[in-house]
Amino acid sequence: MIGSDQVGAESVGLEGDELLLSELLRGVPVSGAATTAGVSEATARRRMRDVSFRRRLDEGRRELMSTLAAQLAGSAELGYAVLRKVALDDEAPPSVRVKAAMTLIDYAASIGERVDLTTEVLERVRALELEQAPRRVAAA
């Protein structure tokens, strides 16, 4: 029989997991995250090996990276505008204008490479999904 103490402990466990996830996502080391979450370091490390917990942590990290990428993309527009303004400024020293122009060219090349890589990865993921779709239908 499950007593009220056990139900309470399960609730604390869920709360502990949420606190542990939150701290880990903030970049706190496992030992510090465990302390904040009110669990032992051994428990935190055991949770890190749990597939479901690890999946939630990985998803949280993906969401954080996506948010960060969006914020950086927004800031990149400002950076581009500043570099472009300097590159076109006839009153700026030639060395500064050349450096701004070279930076713009480097960034453009880097972005092109990343777009190509992202496209390739997405194409491979789609191919794998299509390849696995018949297996899922057959299994159902």
ZIMOFEN-V348755 format. One record per residue. N is the residue number from 1. RES is the residue in three letters. SS is DSSP state (H for helix, E for strand, - for the rest). PSI is psi as a letter, one per 40 degrees, with the letter a starting at -180 (none if undefined). Layout:
BEGIN
n = [N & N]
res = [RES & RES]
ss = [SS & SS]
psi = [PSI & PSI]
END
This chain:
BEGIN
n = [1 & 2 & 3 & 4 & 5 & 6 & 7 & 8 & 9 & 10 & 11 & 12 & 13 & 14 & 15 & 16 & 17 & 18 & 19 & 20 & 21 & 22 & 23 & 24 & 25 & 26 & 27 & 28 & 29 & 30 & 31 & 32 & 33 & 34 & 35 & 36 & 37 & 38 & 39 & 40 & 41 & 42 & 43 & 44 & 45 & 46 & 47 & 48 & 49 & 50 & 51 & 52 & 53 & 54 & 55 & 56 & 57 & 58 & 59 & 60 & 61 & 62 & 63 & 64 & 65 & 66 & 67 & 68 & 69 & 70 & 71 & 72 & 73 & 74 & 75 & 76 & 77 & 78 & 79 & 80 & 81 & 82 & 83 & 84 & 85 & 86 & 87 & 88 & 89 & 90 & 91 & 92 & 93 & 94 & 95 & 96 & 97 & 98 & 99 & 100 & 101 & 102 & 103 & 104 & 105 & 106 & 107 & 108 & 109 & 110 & 111 & 112 & 113 & 114 & 115 & 116 & 117 & 118 & 119 & 120 & 121 & 122 & 123 & 124 & 125 & 126 & 127 & 128 & 129 & 130 & 131 & 132 & 133 & 134 & 135 & 136 & 137 & 138 & 139 & 140]
res = [MET & ILE & GLY & SER & ASP & GLN & VAL & GLY & ALA & GLU & SER & VAL & GLY & LEU & GLU & GLY & ASP & GLU & LEU & LEU & LEU & SER & GLU & LEU & LEU & ARG & GLY & VAL & PRO & VAL & SER & GLY & ALA & ALA & THR & THR & ALA & GLY & VAL & SER & GLU & ALA & THR & ALA & ARG & ARG & ARG & MET & ARG & ASP & VAL & SER & PHE & ARG & ARG & ARG & LEU & ASP & GLU & GLY & ARG & ARG & GLU & LEU & MET & SER & THR & LEU & ALA & ALA & GLN & LEU & ALA & GLY & SER & ALA & GLU & LEU & GLY & TYR & ALA & VAL & LEU & ARG & LYS & VAL & ALA & LEU & ASP & ASP & GLU & ALA & PRO & PRO & SER & VAL & ARG & VAL & LYS & ALA & ALA & MET & THR & LEU & ILE & ASP & TYR & ALA & ALA & SER & ILE & GLY & GLU & ARG & VAL & ASP & LEU & THR & THR & GLU & VAL & LEU & GLU & ARG & VAL & ARG & ALA & LEU & GLU & LEU & GLU & GLN & ALA & PRO & ARG & ARG & VAL & ALA & ALA & ALA]
ss = [- & - & - & H & H & H & H & H & H & H & H & H & H & H & H & H & H & H & H & H & H & H & H & H & H & - & - & - & - & H & H & H & H & H & H & H & H & - & - & - & H & H & H & H & H & H & H & H & H & - & H & H & H & H & H & H & H & H & H & H & H & H & H & H & H & H & H & H & H & H & H & H & H & H & H & H & H & H & H & H & H & H & H & H & H & H & H & H & - & - & - & - & - & H & H & H & H & H & H & H & H & H & H & H & H & H & H & H & H & H & H & H & H & H & H & H & H & H & H & H & H & H & H & H & H & H & H & H & H & H & H & H & H & H & H & H & H & H & H & -]
psi = [h & h & i & d & d & d & d & d & d & d & d & d & d & d & d & d & d & d & d & d & d & d & d & d & d & e & e & h & i & d & d & d & d & d & d & d & e & f & i & i & d & d & d & d & d & d & d & d & e & h & d & d & d & d & d & d & d & d & d & d & d & d & d & d & d & d & d & d & d & d & d & d & d & d & d & d & d & d & d & d & d & d & d & d & d & d & d & e & h & d & e & i & i & d & d & d & d & d & d & d & d & d & d & d & d & d & d & d & d & d & d & d & d & d & d & d & d & d & d & d & d & d & d & d & d & d & d & d & d & d & d & e & d & d & d & d & d & d & d & none]
END
